[in-house]
């Protein structure tokens, strides 16, 4: 299998006791590439260390996660800009808007999101978007910034068919993860209606483990489970889905 995990936080503390083993299990499951979205400045050194250890298999992004947009967000955005200048980054993210946990910093989230979109354009890199309870807000910013040099991934897509079409029209591929295996996830009801060239696979590990591991720590090896479920939705073989979605990831990240 030629699988690409387009979104995994393998550098997080959740893997501190078995990171190498988790990566070995992923290799054994056919996962060959790991794209590492950023959270905030406090995680940069861990990301760099992981990339240094697995330079052929890991790919760095620079970004400020919307749930980490606080009063000091301008300082954080400065670090994002610096990382894009000093590290070989393949994308900007994850960024976006999250109104599930806290709406206190909505204006700051919107400003940070727009700034990171502009950084992505400046560096000719894709944007990786996080959205929770904020489809309208995310689409509003994206629409106002829409241009030929704006593209990327709508990470952990959990929206409706109509919202999927809107995301695609804005130059985004849909990141499909563990939710596609959930009984109440609803993605499997319409995923087959979306041309597979608009789909990439992800785990978002250590979060959102697919069934039957739901509620446990997620890891990149479980991408194989997600691939199998997506293959069932499209009536394809898992190996075909792995190959197609890896090509889609190449189109986004240009690796």
Secondary structure as GFF3:
##gff-version 3
##sequence-region A 1 255
A	DSSP	beta_strand	3	5	.	.	.	ID=ss1
A	DSSP	three_ten_helix	13	15	.	.	.	ID=ss2
A	DSSP	alpha_helix	19	28	.	.	.	ID=ss3
A	DSSP	beta_strand	31	36	.	.	.	ID=ss4
A	DSSP	three_ten_helix	41	43	.	.	.	ID=ss5
A	DSSP	alpha_helix	44	53	.	.	.	ID=ss6
A	DSSP	beta_strand	58	62	.	.	.	ID=ss7
A	DSSP	three_ten_helix	66	68	.	.	.	ID=ss8
A	DSSP	alpha_helix	73	86	.	.	.	ID=ss9
A	DSSP	beta_strand	89	98	.	.	.	ID=ss10
A	DSSP	alpha_helix	106	123	.	.	.	ID=ss11
A	DSSP	beta_strand	126	132	.	.	.	ID=ss12
A	DSSP	alpha_helix	135	145	.	.	.	ID=ss13
A	DSSP	beta_strand	152	154	.	.	.	ID=ss14
A	DSSP	alpha_helix	161	169	.	.	.	ID=ss15
A	DSSP	beta_strand	172	176	.	.	.	ID=ss16
A	DSSP	three_ten_helix	178	181	.	.	.	ID=ss17
A	DSSP	three_ten_helix	187	189	.	.	.	ID=ss18
A	DSSP	three_ten_helix	191	193	.	.	.	ID=ss19
A	DSSP	three_ten_helix	196	198	.	.	.	ID=ss20
A	DSSP	beta_strand	199	201	.	.	.	ID=ss21
A	DSSP	three_ten_helix	220	222	.	.	.	ID=ss22
A	DSSP	alpha_helix	223	234	.	.	.	ID=ss23
A	DSSP	alpha_helix	238	253	.	.	.	ID=ss24
###
